């Protein structure tokens, strides 16, 4: 069983089929994570600015 798994692992490591798809998937996941982080940060900053602007307006 171990030898079969080892052979499959070696075959998998040397096989380049689908490598591009995996790379695109990783890049897409990274872009989504970075975009979500940026939006969360900007949303907090914009929310604070709007609150400050609203408080500065006369009643």
Biopython code that builds the backbone (N, CA, C, O; Angstrom):
import numpy as np
from Bio.PDB.StructureBuilder import StructureBuilder

atoms = [
    (1, "UNK", "N", (0.824, -1.187, 0.000)),
    (1, "UNK", "CA", (0.000, 0.000, 0.000)),
    (1, "UNK", "C", (0.869, 1.252, 0.000)),
    (1, "UNK", "O", (0.615, 2.197, -0.748)),
    (2, "UNK", "N", (1.900, 1.250, 0.849)),
    (2, "UNK", "CA", (2.791, 2.409, 0.942)),
    (2, "UNK", "C", (3.509, 2.643, -0.389)),
    (2, "UNK", "O", (3.650, 3.781, -0.835)),
    (3, "UNK", "N", (3.963, 1.546, -1.022)),
    (3, "UNK", "CA", (4.671, 1.669, -2.302)),
    (3, "UNK", "C", (3.766, 2.236, -3.378)),
    (3, "UNK", "O", (4.203, 3.039, -4.202)),
    (4, "UNK", "N", (2.522, 1.829, -3.376)),
    (4, "UNK", "CA", (1.571, 2.342, -4.372)),
    (4, "UNK", "C", (1.344, 3.837, -4.155)),
    (4, "UNK", "O", (1.332, 4.605, -5.116)),
    (5, "UNK", "N", (1.166, 4.253, -2.906)),
    (5, "UNK", "CA", (0.982, 5.677, -2.617)),
    (5, "UNK", "C", (2.230, 6.478, -2.986)),
    (5, "UNK", "O", (2.130, 7.585, -3.515)),
    (6, "UNK", "N", (3.394, 5.916, -2.707)),
    (6, "UNK", "CA", (4.639, 6.593, -3.044)),
    (6, "UNK", "C", (4.782, 6.752, -4.555)),
    (6, "UNK", "O", (5.191, 7.812, -5.029)),
    (7, "UNK", "N", (4.452, 5.718, -5.309)),
    (7, "UNK", "CA", (4.522, 5.795, -6.771)),
    (7, "UNK", "C", (3.534, 6.828, -7.305)),
    (7, "UNK", "O", (3.871, 7.595, -8.207)),
    (8, "UNK", "N", (2.338, 6.857, -6.767)),
    (8, "UNK", "CA", (1.341, 7.846, -7.198)),
    (8, "UNK", "C", (1.804, 9.261, -6.862)),
    (8, "UNK", "O", (1.621, 10.181, -7.658)),
    (9, "UNK", "N", (2.399, 9.434, -5.689)),
    (9, "UNK", "CA", (2.895, 10.754, -5.292)),
    (9, "UNK", "C", (4.009, 11.209, -6.241)),
    (9, "UNK", "O", (4.041, 12.370, -6.648)),
    (10, "UNK", "N", (4.912, 10.307, -6.591)),
    (10, "UNK", "CA", (5.995, 10.642, -7.512)),
    (10, "UNK", "C", (5.430, 10.978, -8.888)),
    (10, "UNK", "O", (5.875, 11.932, -9.526)),
    (11, "UNK", "N", (4.457, 10.205, -9.345)),
    (11, "UNK", "CA", (3.824, 10.474, -10.636)),
    (11, "UNK", "C", (3.111, 11.825, -10.606)),
    (11, "UNK", "O", (3.176, 12.584, -11.573)),
    (12, "UNK", "N", (2.447, 12.120, -9.525)),
    (12, "UNK", "CA", (1.736, 13.389, -9.373)),
    (12, "UNK", "C", (2.710, 14.566, -9.393)),
    (12, "UNK", "O", (2.423, 15.602, -9.992)),
    (13, "UNK", "N", (3.844, 14.408, -8.748)),
    (13, "UNK", "CA", (4.835, 15.486, -8.678)),
    (13, "UNK", "C", (5.441, 15.790, -10.039)),
    (13, "UNK", "O", (5.807, 16.933, -10.313)),
    (14, "UNK", "N", (5.552, 14.780, -10.895)),
    (14, "UNK", "CA", (6.173, 14.974, -12.200)),
    (14, "UNK", "C", (5.165, 15.318, -13.285)),
    (14, "UNK", "O", (5.559, 15.680, -14.394)),
    (15, "UNK", "N", (3.909, 15.216, -12.999)),
    (15, "UNK", "CA", (2.866, 15.487, -13.983)),
    (15, "UNK", "C", (2.532, 16.976, -13.966)),
    (15, "UNK", "O", (2.223, 17.538, -12.915)),
    (16, "UNK", "N", (2.595, 17.612, -15.138)),
    (16, "UNK", "CA", (2.297, 19.042, -15.226)),
    (16, "UNK", "C", (0.890, 19.314, -15.743)),
    (16, "UNK", "O", (0.523, 20.476, -15.916)),
    (17, "UNK", "N", (0.112, 18.305, -15.987)),
    (17, "UNK", "CA", (-1.250, 18.501, -16.470)),
    (17, "UNK", "C", (-2.083, 19.220, -15.418)),
    (17, "UNK", "O", (-2.102, 18.811, -14.257)),
    (18, "UNK", "N", (-2.749, 20.251, -15.801)),
    (18, "UNK", "CA", (-3.625, 20.978, -14.886)),
    (18, "UNK", "C", (-2.907, 21.954, -13.979)),
    (18, "UNK", "O", (-3.536, 22.569, -13.119)),
    (19, "UNK", "N", (-1.607, 22.110, -14.150)),
    (19, "UNK", "CA", (-0.876, 23.032, -13.284)),
    (19, "UNK", "C", (-1.360, 24.461, -13.488)),
    (19, "UNK", "O", (-1.421, 25.238, -12.534)),
    (20, "UNK", "N", (-1.699, 24.809, -14.711)),
    (20, "UNK", "CA", (-2.164, 26.161, -14.995)),
    (20, "UNK", "C", (-3.483, 26.427, -14.289)),
    (20, "UNK", "O", (-3.683, 27.512, -13.742)),
    (21, "UNK", "N", (-4.373, 25.467, -14.292)),
    (21, "UNK", "CA", (-5.662, 25.628, -13.627)),
    (21, "UNK", "C", (-5.479, 25.836, -12.126)),
    (21, "UNK", "O", (-6.152, 26.674, -11.526)),
    (22, "UNK", "N", (-4.584, 25.088, -11.533)),
    (22, "UNK", "CA", (-4.302, 25.241, -10.103)),
    (22, "UNK", "C", (-3.712, 26.620, -9.838)),
    (22, "UNK", "O", (-4.088, 27.283, -8.871)),
    (23, "UNK", "N", (-2.797, 27.051, -10.686)),
    (23, "UNK", "CA", (-2.191, 28.375, -10.512)),
    (23, "UNK", "C", (-3.237, 29.480, -10.627)),
    (23, "UNK", "O", (-3.219, 30.433, -9.847)),
    (24, "UNK", "N", (-4.142, 29.363, -11.588)),
    (24, "UNK", "CA", (-5.215, 30.350, -11.709)),
    (24, "UNK", "C", (-6.120, 30.327, -10.482)),
    (24, "UNK", "O", (-6.568, 31.379, -10.024)),
    (25, "UNK", "N", (-6.389, 29.162, -9.957)),
    (25, "UNK", "CA", (-7.221, 29.048, -8.759)),
    (25, "UNK", "C", (-6.571, 29.707, -7.554)),
    (25, "UNK", "O", (-7.236, 30.394, -6.780)),
    (26, "UNK", "N", (-5.279, 29.497, -7.398)),
    (26, "UNK", "CA", (-4.556, 30.119, -6.283)),
    (26, "UNK", "C", (-4.535, 31.636, -6.459)),
    (26, "UNK", "O", (-4.755, 32.375, -5.500)),
    (27, "UNK", "N", (-4.273, 32.098, -7.676)),
    (27, "UNK", "CA", (-4.246, 33.538, -7.934)),
    (27, "UNK", "C", (-5.618, 34.166, -7.691)),
    (27, "UNK", "O", (-5.705, 35.256, -7.124)),
    (28, "UNK", "N", (-6.677, 33.500, -8.108)),
    (28, "UNK", "CA", (-8.026, 34.011, -7.889)),
    (28, "UNK", "C", (-8.357, 34.064, -6.408)),
    (28, "UNK", "O", (-8.923, 35.049, -5.934)),
    (29, "UNK", "N", (-8.014, 33.023, -5.678)),
    (29, "UNK", "CA", (-8.258, 33.012, -4.235)),
    (29, "UNK", "C", (-7.494, 34.119, -3.528)),
    (29, "UNK", "O", (-8.025, 34.764, -2.624)),
    (30, "UNK", "N", (-6.257, 34.341, -3.935)),
    (30, "UNK", "CA", (-5.450, 35.409, -3.342)),
    (30, "UNK", "C", (-6.042, 36.775, -3.668)),
    (30, "UNK", "O", (-6.098, 37.647, -2.801)),
    (31, "UNK", "N", (-6.484, 36.970, -4.904)),
    (31, "UNK", "CA", (-7.092, 38.250, -5.293)),
    (31, "UNK", "C", (-8.380, 38.498, -4.519)),
    (31, "UNK", "O", (-8.644, 39.628, -4.108)),
    (32, "UNK", "N", (-9.171, 37.477, -4.317)),
    (32, "UNK", "CA", (-10.419, 37.633, -3.563)),
    (32, "UNK", "C", (-10.123, 37.974, -2.110)),
    (32, "UNK", "O", (-10.771, 38.845, -1.529)),
    (33, "UNK", "N", (-9.156, 37.297, -1.528)),
    (33, "UNK", "CA", (-8.803, 37.565, -0.128)),
    (33, "UNK", "C", (-8.266, 38.985, 0.040)),
    (33, "UNK", "O", (-8.651, 39.686, 0.976)),
    (34, "UNK", "N", (-7.386, 39.410, -0.853)),
    (34, "UNK", "CA", (-6.842, 40.769, -0.773)),
    (34, "UNK", "C", (-7.923, 41.815, -1.025)),
    (34, "UNK", "O", (-7.952, 42.850, -0.359)),
    (35, "UNK", "N", (-8.798, 41.555, -1.969)),
    (35, "UNK", "CA", (-9.887, 42.482, -2.251)),
    (35, "UNK", "C", (-10.839, 42.612, -1.080)),
    (35, "UNK", "O", (-11.276, 43.715, -0.749)),
    (36, "UNK", "N", (-11.161, 41.505, -0.458)),
    (36, "UNK", "CA", (-12.060, 41.542, 0.701)),
    (36, "UNK", "C", (-11.408, 42.291, 1.858)),
    (36, "UNK", "O", (-12.073, 43.057, 2.555)),
    (37, "UNK", "N", (-10.126, 42.077, 2.063)),
    (37, "UNK", "CA", (-9.414, 42.794, 3.123)),
    (37, "UNK", "C", (-9.371, 44.286, 2.859)),
    (37, "UNK", "O", (-9.568, 45.089, 3.771)),
    (38, "UNK", "N", (-9.111, 44.662, 1.610)),
    (38, "UNK", "CA", (-9.067, 46.081, 1.250)),
    (38, "UNK", "C", (-10.437, 46.725, 1.426)),
    (38, "UNK", "O", (-10.535, 47.836, 1.946)),
    (39, "UNK", "N", (-11.488, 46.044, 1.002)),
    (39, "UNK", "CA", (-12.835, 46.597, 1.154)),
    (39, "UNK", "C", (-13.225, 46.732, 2.617)),
    (39, "UNK", "O", (-13.871, 47.709, 2.996)),
    (40, "UNK", "N", (-12.847, 45.784, 3.427)),
    (40, "UNK", "CA", (-13.165, 45.865, 4.855)),
    (40, "UNK", "C", (-12.440, 47.044, 5.494)),
    (40, "UNK", "O", (-13.025, 47.771, 6.298)),
    (41, "UNK", "N", (-11.172, 47.236, 5.141)),
    (41, "UNK", "CA", (-10.404, 48.360, 5.681)),
    (41, "UNK", "C", (-10.965, 49.686, 5.204)),
    (41, "UNK", "O", (-11.168, 50.601, 6.001)),
    (42, "UNK", "N", (-11.215, 49.792, 3.909)),
    (42, "UNK", "CA", (-11.759, 51.037, 3.366)),
    (42, "UNK", "C", (-13.150, 51.317, 3.907)),
    (42, "UNK", "O", (-13.498, 52.468, 4.170)),
    (43, "UNK", "N", (-13.940, 50.276, 4.072)),
    (43, "UNK", "CA", (-15.287, 50.462, 4.610)),
    (43, "UNK", "C", (-15.259, 51.044, 6.012)),
    (43, "UNK", "O", (-16.066, 51.913, 6.343)),
    (44, "UNK", "N", (-14.347, 50.577, 6.827)),
    (44, "UNK", "CA", (-14.217, 51.094, 8.188)),
    (44, "UNK", "C", (-13.769, 52.554, 8.167)),
    (44, "UNK", "O", (-14.299, 53.383, 8.906)),
    (45, "UNK", "N", (-12.785, 52.863, 7.311)),
    (45, "UNK", "CA", (-12.287, 54.235, 7.234)),
    (45, "UNK", "C", (-13.350, 55.181, 6.693)),
    (45, "UNK", "O", (-13.515, 56.286, 7.210)),
    (46, "UNK", "N", (-14.064, 54.765, 5.671)),
    (46, "UNK", "CA", (-15.110, 55.606, 5.097)),
    (46, "UNK", "C", (-16.239, 55.791, 6.104)),
    (46, "UNK", "O", (-16.793, 56.884, 6.218)),
    (47, "UNK", "N", (-16.580, 54.747, 6.827)),
    (47, "UNK", "CA", (-17.619, 54.854, 7.849)),
    (47, "UNK", "C", (-17.240, 55.858, 8.930)),
    (47, "UNK", "O", (-18.079, 56.642, 9.373)),
    (48, "UNK", "N", (-15.988, 55.837, 9.353)),
    (48, "UNK", "CA", (-15.516, 56.797, 10.352)),
    (48, "UNK", "C", (-15.540, 58.218, 9.815)),
    (48, "UNK", "O", (-15.896, 59.147, 10.540)),
    (49, "UNK", "N", (-15.166, 58.401, 8.554)),
    (49, "UNK", "CA", (-15.185, 59.734, 7.943)),
    (49, "UNK", "C", (-16.605, 60.252, 7.813)),
    (49, "UNK", "O", (-16.860, 61.432, 8.058)),
    (50, "UNK", "N", (-17.525, 59.393, 7.435)),
    (50, "UNK", "CA", (-18.926, 59.826, 7.305)),
    (50, "UNK", "C", (-19.520, 60.172, 8.654)),
    (50, "UNK", "O", (-20.292, 61.125, 8.759)),
    (51, "UNK", "N", (-19.180, 59.429, 9.677)),
    (51, "UNK", "CA", (-19.660, 59.741, 11.018)),
    (51, "UNK", "C", (-19.118, 61.096, 11.480)),
    (51, "UNK", "O", (-19.846, 61.908, 12.052)),
    (52, "UNK", "N", (-17.830, 61.324, 11.224)),
    (52, "UNK", "CA", (-17.224, 62.602, 11.608)),
    (52, "UNK", "C", (-17.858, 63.750, 10.839)),
    (52, "UNK", "O", (-18.099, 64.814, 11.410)),
    (53, "UNK", "N", (-18.130, 63.557, 9.559)),
    (53, "UNK", "CA", (-18.770, 64.605, 8.750)),
    (53, "UNK", "C", (-20.190, 64.868, 9.233)),
    (53, "UNK", "O", (-20.628, 66.017, 9.295)),
    (54, "UNK", "N", (-20.896, 63.820, 9.569)),
    (54, "UNK", "CA", (-22.260, 63.977, 10.073)),
    (54, "UNK", "C", (-22.287, 64.688, 11.408)),
    (54, "UNK", "O", (-23.186, 65.486, 11.669)),
    (55, "UNK", "N", (-21.326, 64.412, 12.244)),
    (55, "UNK", "CA", (-21.256, 65.087, 13.555)),
    (55, "UNK", "C", (-20.864, 66.551, 13.418)),
    (55, "UNK", "O", (-21.219, 67.365, 14.270)),
    (56, "UNK", "N", (-20.133, 66.900, 12.354)),
    (56, "UNK", "CA", (-19.686, 68.273, 12.149)),
    (56, "UNK", "C", (-20.804, 69.169, 11.602)),
    (56, "UNK", "O", (-20.726, 70.394, 11.701)),
    (57, "UNK", "N", (-21.826, 68.566, 11.034)),
    (57, "UNK", "CA", (-22.925, 69.365, 10.488)),
    (57, "UNK", "C", (-23.758, 69.976, 11.619)),
    (57, "UNK", "O", (-23.949, 69.363, 12.669)),
    (58, "UNK", "N", (-24.239, 71.177, 11.384)),
    (58, "UNK", "CA", (-25.091, 71.792, 12.417)),
    (58, "UNK", "C", (-26.422, 71.065, 12.529)),
    (58, "UNK", "O", (-26.884, 70.448, 11.569)),
    (59, "UNK", "N", (-27.026, 71.141, 13.686)),
    (59, "UNK", "CA", (-28.316, 70.472, 13.903)),
    (59, "UNK", "C", (-29.413, 71.158, 13.228)),
    (59, "UNK", "O", (-30.560, 70.720, 13.313)),
]
sb = StructureBuilder()
sb.init_structure("model")
sb.init_model(0)
sb.init_chain("A")
sb.init_seg("    ")
for serial, (resi, resn, name, xyz) in enumerate(atoms, 1):
    if name == "N":
        sb.init_residue(resn, " ", resi, " ")
    sb.init_atom(name, np.array(xyz, "f"), 0.0, 1.0, " ", f" {name:<3s}", serial, name[0])
structure = sb.get_structure()
